[in-house]
Amino acid sequence: MDSVSNLLGAIEDVGRDATRGGYSRPVFSNAELDLRSWFEQEATRRGLEVETDRNGILWAWWDTGSERSDSSRDGALVTGSHLDSVPGGGAFDGPLGVASALAAVDVLKQRGVQPQRALAVTVFPEEEGSRFGVACLGSRLLTGGIDPDAARNLRDPDGVSFAEAARANGLDPAHLGKDDDALRRIGDFVELHVEQGRGLIDLDSPFAIGTSVIGHGRWKLSITGQGNHAGTTLMADRADPMVAAAQVILAIRKTAAATPEARATVGRVQPIPGGTNVIASRVDLWIDVRHPDDAVTASLVESIHGQAQKAAAFEGCAAALTRESVSGTVNFDGELQRQLQLAIPGAPGLPTGAGHDAGILAAHVPSAMLYVRNPTGISHSPEEHVEDDDADAGAVALADVLERLL
């Protein structure tokens, strides 16, 4: 088989970010499109039939060998991940799962496996939500987890709508949305992913079986004040939303730190108009909140909103909170987990605080995850890493799982 490191080595220069370090591969960027082409070429080289569905999801099919019909792919075994990245992300978040799936196909072919049902390797677009703000957008569209009109009207920082970007890349925006035919094709879904924490370091294991994904969501907080001149406006005369935003950021950290198992992060702040010598008229904050108990997540967000309104009012400003995406806590299919345990005995179970397409699909089809050890424990950063031996062990473990399920 091609080693996972060889497969990833072929794309190691795609989307490098000279400013942030790491990789920036937003959906429909030149970098992400180059990665999609790489995937199509690698899948075709393995004899897989590649197609793009109406939501921009790539499917590479290994059919059973019998005469193919419209229904012969129903109930298929599906594996894969994503190729887009966060700004300045690591080399493995997403591409490891795609490369490992291709390598697992190599292993199965070397073993002489003849699938008794169709197998597909998939690539989901906009998993990170780094361009249009909604994580797992491709899988949400597929499953009906987002209103198609809402998706079409999402805009990137340059004002380009998702509909415009989709059309420019060969998709018909009118056909975006829940795809029952594609969903019917998925009998089981298994996603391999780099671990995005240090669970496997502590467990001293190269891979683990996912047990759950904790609930998480993204909200946009807009604090509006009075834009003005930085030199002529006295401090006592200001309604500065940036000052309120600073207080809110500190309050978010304090609120999450006081709640066991909670995580809350402000990862992006955008002052408007953004001039050095200008008091902002508005400051937008994007907030990520996570907790295993969905009721606690909701309570945290409510508390954050209340504190934001108070901080804004104290500065003579106003605050408005908008939900962008929410996913409840997901417990993966118990029977599918049992099959994974039988295929790779001794693999530990591992929950995660990171969201994945498998977590979106889990409400509709039996879904499971495999995680591969990250010795740094760091992700969404250039320091993310996987050792070559662990990557290959993960691909073989995925092949073992697929062979059992096939």
C-alpha positions in Angstrom: 0.0 0.0 0.0 1.0 3.6 -0.3 2.1 4.8 3.2 0.0 7.5 4.7 3.0 9.7 5.0 3.7 9.3 1.2 0.1 10.3 0.4 0.3 13.3 2.6 3.8 14.2 1.3 2.3 14.7 -2.1 0.2 17.6 -0.7 2.5 19.0 1.9 3.1 22.2 -0.1 -0.6 22.9 -0.9 -2.1 25.8 1.0 1.0 26.7 3.1 0.3 29.9 5.0 3.5 32.1 5.1 1.9 34.5 7.5 0.2 32.3 10.1 2.3 29.2 9.6 0.7 25.8 8.9 -2.0 25.6 6.3 -5.0 27.7 5.2 -7.3 25.7 3.0 -10.8 27.2 3.1 -13.5 25.6 1.0 -13.4 26.5 -2.7 -10.0 28.2 -2.4 -7.3 27.3 -4.9 -5.7 25.1 -2.2 -8.8 23.2 -1.3 -9.6 22.7 -5.0 -6.1 21.4 -5.6 -6.6 18.9 -2.8 -9.9 17.7 -4.2 -8.2 17.1 -7.6 -5.4 15.2 -5.7 -8.1 13.0 -4.1 -9.9 12.4 -7.4 -6.6 11.3 -9.0 -5.6 9.0 -6.2 -9.1 7.5 -6.0 -9.1 6.9 -9.8 -5.7 5.3 -9.6 -7.2 2.8 -7.3 -10.0 2.0 -9.7 -12.6 3.9 -7.7 -15.4 5.8 -9.5 -15.5 9.4 -8.4 -18.6 11.6 -8.4 -19.6 15.0 -6.9 -23.1 15.2 -5.5 -25.3 18.3 -5.5 -23.9 19.5 -2.1 -20.3 19.3 -3.2 -19.5 16.1 -1.4 -17.0 13.8 -3.2 -17.8 10.1 -3.4 -15.2 7.5 -4.6 -16.9 4.2 -5.2 -15.6 0.6 -5.0 -18.5 -1.4 -6.2 -19.2 -5.1 -5.5 -18.5 -6.3 -9.1 -22.0 -7.3 -9.8 -24.0 -5.3 -12.4 -24.5 -1.9 -11.0 -27.9 -0.3 -10.7 -29.3 2.8 -9.1 -29.9 0.8 -5.9 -26.7 -1.3 -5.8 -24.9 1.4 -3.7 -27.7 1.7 -1.2 -26.6 0.8 2.3 -22.9 1.1 1.4 -20.0 1.2 3.9 -18.7 4.8 3.8 -15.4 6.2 5.2 -13.6 9.5 4.7 -13.2 13.0 6.2 -12.5 16.5 4.9 -9.7 18.5 3.2 -10.4 22.1 4.2 -8.7 23.6 7.2 -8.9 26.3 9.8 -6.6 29.4 9.2 -3.1 28.4 9.9 -4.1 24.8 10.8 -2.0 21.6 11.0 -1.3 19.1 8.2 -3.4 16.3 9.6 -6.8 17.6 10.6 -9.0 16.2 7.8 -6.4 15.0 5.3 -5.2 12.2 7.6 -8.6 10.6 7.4 -8.8 10.9 3.7 -5.3 9.6 3.1 -5.9 6.8 5.6 -9.1 5.8 3.8 -7.2 5.5 0.5 -4.4 3.5 2.2 -7.0 1.2 3.8 -8.4 0.5 0.3 -4.9 -0.5 -0.7 -4.7 -2.9 2.2 -8.1 -4.4 1.4 -7.1 -5.0 -2.2 -3.8 -6.5 -1.2 -5.7 -8.9 1.1 -7.9 -9.9 -1.9 -11.1 -8.6 -0.2 -14.1 -8.7 -2.5 -16.7 -6.3 -1.0 -20.1 -7.8 -0.4 -21.6 -4.3 -0.4 -20.3 -1.1 -2.0 -17.6 0.9 -0.3 -17.2 4.7 -0.7 -14.5 7.1 0.4 -16.0 10.6 0.9 -14.7 14.1 1.2 -17.0 16.6 2.9 -16.7 20.3 2.1 -16.5 23.2 4.7 -16.1 20.9 7.7 -14.2 23.6 9.6 -16.6 26.4 8.7 -13.5 28.7 8.3 -14.9 30.5 5.3 -18.7 30.6 5.7 -18.9 30.3 9.5 -20.9 27.1 9.8 -19.0 24.0 10.8 -19.7 20.7 9.0 -21.7 22.6 6.3 -21.5 19.8 3.8 -22.9 17.1 6.1 -25.5 19.5 7.5 -26.7 20.1 4.0 -26.8 16.4 3.2 -28.8 15.6 6.3 -31.1 18.6 6.3 -29.4 20.0 9.3 -29.4 23.5 7.9 -32.0 25.3 5.9 -30.9 25.6 2.2 -31.8 29.3 2.0 -29.8 30.0 5.1 -26.9 28.1 3.6 -27.1 29.9 0.2 -27.1 33.3 2.0 -24.0 32.6 4.2 -21.3 35.1 3.3 -17.5 34.9 3.7 -15.4 37.8 5.0 -15.2 39.3 1.5 -19.0 39.3 1.1 -19.2 36.3 -1.3 -22.3 34.2 -0.6 -22.1 30.4 -0.4 -24.5 30.3 -3.4 -22.1 32.4 -5.5 -19.1 30.3 -4.5 -21.0 27.1 -5.1 -22.1 28.2 -8.6 -18.6 29.3 -9.5 -17.4 25.8 -8.7 -19.9 23.9 -10.8 -22.8 23.4 -8.3 -26.4 24.6 -8.8 -27.3 26.5 -5.7 -31.0 25.7 -6.3 -30.2 22.0 -5.6 -28.4 22.5 -2.3 -30.1 20.8 0.7 -31.2 17.5 2.1 -30.3 14.6 -0.2 -32.4 11.5 0.7 -30.9 9.5 -2.1 -27.3 10.1 -0.9 -28.3 9.4 2.7 -29.8 6.1 1.6 -26.5 5.1 0.3 -24.9 5.3 3.7 -25.4 2.0 5.6 -22.5 2.7 8.1 -20.1 5.6 8.3 -16.6 5.4 9.9 -14.4 8.4 10.0 -10.7 8.3 11.0 -9.3 11.6 12.3 -6.2 12.8 14.1 -6.9 13.1 17.8 -7.2 16.8 18.8 -6.0 16.5 22.3 -3.8 14.4 24.5 -6.1 11.5 25.4 -4.0 8.9 23.4 -0.8 10.2 24.9 -2.2 9.4 28.4 -3.6 6.1 27.2 -0.3 5.1 25.5 -2.1 3.8 22.4 -1.6 4.7 18.7 -5.4 4.7 18.0 -8.7 4.7 19.8 -12.4 4.2 19.1 -14.6 7.3 19.4 -17.4 7.1 22.0 -18.9 10.6 21.9 -18.7 14.2 20.7 -19.6 16.8 23.3 -22.2 19.4 22.4 -20.9 22.6 20.9 -22.0 25.7 19.1 -20.9 29.0 17.6 -22.4 32.3 18.2 -21.7 35.8 16.8 -21.9 38.7 19.3 -22.2 42.2 17.9 -21.5 45.1 20.2 -22.5 48.5 18.7 -21.3 51.9 19.9 -20.4 55.3 18.4 -17.6 55.4 15.8 -15.5 58.5 16.3 -12.1 60.1 16.0 -9.4 58.7 18.3 -7.7 62.0 18.7 -10.6 64.5 19.2 -13.0 62.4 21.3 -12.4 62.7 25.1 -12.3 59.4 27.1 -15.4 60.5 29.0 -17.4 61.1 25.8 -16.9 57.7 24.3 -19.2 54.8 23.6 -16.5 52.4 22.6 -17.6 48.8 21.8 -14.0 47.6 21.9 -13.8 48.3 25.6 -17.0 46.4 26.1 -15.7 43.6 24.0 -12.6 43.3 26.1 -14.7 43.0 29.2 -16.9 40.3 27.5 -13.9 38.2 26.5 -12.7 38.2 30.1 -16.2 37.4 31.4 -16.4 34.4 28.9 -13.2 33.0 30.2 -14.3 33.4 33.8 -17.7 31.8 33.2 -16.3 28.8 31.5 -13.5 28.3 34.0 -16.1 28.2 36.8 -18.1 25.4 35.1 -16.7 21.9 35.2 -16.0 20.4 31.7 -17.0 23.6 30.0 -15.0 25.2 27.2 -15.6 28.7 25.8 -13.4 30.5 23.3 -13.3 33.8 21.5 -11.2 32.9 18.5 -12.1 35.9 16.2 -12.6 39.6 16.8 -13.5 42.1 14.1 -13.7 45.8 14.8 -15.5 47.9 12.3 -14.2 49.9 10.5 -10.9 48.7 11.9 -8.7 51.8 11.6 -5.9 52.4 14.1 -7.0 56.0 14.8 -10.7 55.2 14.7 -13.0 54.4 17.7 -14.9 51.4 16.3 -18.6 51.7 15.6 -19.1 48.0 16.1 -17.1 45.0 17.2 -18.1 41.5 16.2 -16.9 38.5 18.3 -17.3 34.9 17.4 -17.8 32.6 20.4 -17.4 28.8 20.6 -19.0 27.1 23.6 -18.9 23.4 24.5 -20.1 21.1 27.3 -21.2 17.4 27.5 -24.6 18.5 28.8 -26.6 20.4 26.2 -28.6 22.2 28.9 -25.4 23.5 30.5 -24.2 24.7 27.1 -27.5 26.7 26.7 -27.1 28.1 30.2 -23.6 29.2 29.6 -24.6 31.0 26.4 -27.5 32.7 28.2 -25.1 33.8 31.0 -22.6 35.1 28.5 -25.3 37.0 26.6 -26.5 38.6 29.9 -23.0 39.6 30.9 -22.4 41.0 27.4 -25.5 43.2 27.6 -24.4 44.6 31.0 -20.8 45.3 29.8 -22.1 47.0 26.7 -24.6 49.1 28.6 -22.0 50.3 31.0 -20.0 51.6 28.0 -23.0 53.2 26.4 -23.2 50.4 23.8 -25.6 47.6 22.9 -25.0 43.9 22.4 -26.9 41.4 20.2 -26.2 37.6 20.0 -26.9 35.5 16.9 -26.6 31.7 16.8 -24.6 30.4 13.8 -24.6 26.7 14.5 -25.3 24.2 17.3 -24.8 20.5 17.6 -25.9 18.5 20.6 -23.8 15.9 22.4 -23.5 12.8 20.2 -23.1 9.2 21.5 -21.9 7.0 18.7 -23.9 3.9 17.7 -23.4 1.2 20.3 -23.5 -1.8 17.9 -21.1 -0.2 15.5 -18.7 0.6 18.3 -18.9 -3.1 19.3 -18.0 -4.1 15.7 -15.0 -1.8 15.8 -13.9 -3.3 19.1 -14.1 -6.8 17.7 -12.1 -5.7 14.6 -9.4 -4.0 16.6 -9.4 -5.7 20.1 -7.8 -3.7 22.8 -8.3 -0.3 21.3 -9.5 2.1 24.0 -12.6 4.2 23.9 -12.2 8.0 23.7 -14.7 10.9 23.9 -13.8 14.1 22.2 -14.6 17.8 22.5 -14.0 18.3 18.7 -16.8 18.3 16.2 -16.8 16.1 13.1 -19.0 15.2 10.2 -19.5 11.8 11.8 -21.2 13.6 14.7 -23.7 15.2 12.2 -24.3 12.0 10.4 -24.8 10.0 13.6 -28.4 11.2 14.0 -29.3 9.7 10.6 -27.0 6.7 10.0 -24.9 4.4 12.3 -21.6 6.3 12.6 -18.3 5.7 14.3 -14.9 7.2 14.6 -11.3 6.2 15.0 -8.6 8.6 16.4 -4.9 8.4 15.7 -2.4 9.6 18.3 -1.1 13.2 18.2 2.1 13.2 20.3 1.9 17.0 20.7 -1.7 17.0 21.9 -2.0 20.2 19.9 -4.4 20.7 17.0 -5.8 23.6 14.9 -2.1 24.7 14.9 1.1 24.1 12.9 2.3 22.0 15.9 -0.2 19.3 15.2 1.6 16.0 14.4 1.3 12.3 13.8 4.2 9.9 13.7 4.5 7.9 10.5 4.2 4.5 12.3 1.1 5.6 14.0 -0.5 6.9 10.8 0.2 3.5 9.1 -1.1 1.6 12.1 -4.3 3.8 12.0 -4.8 3.0 8.3 -4.4 -0.8 8.9 -6.8 -0.5 11.9 -9.3 1.2 9.6 -8.8 -1.5 7.0 -9.5 -4.1 9.7 -12.7 -2.4 10.6 -13.8 -2.0 7.0 -13.1 -5.6 6.2 -15.2 -6.8 9.1 -18.1 -4.5 8.2 -17.8 -5.4 4.5 
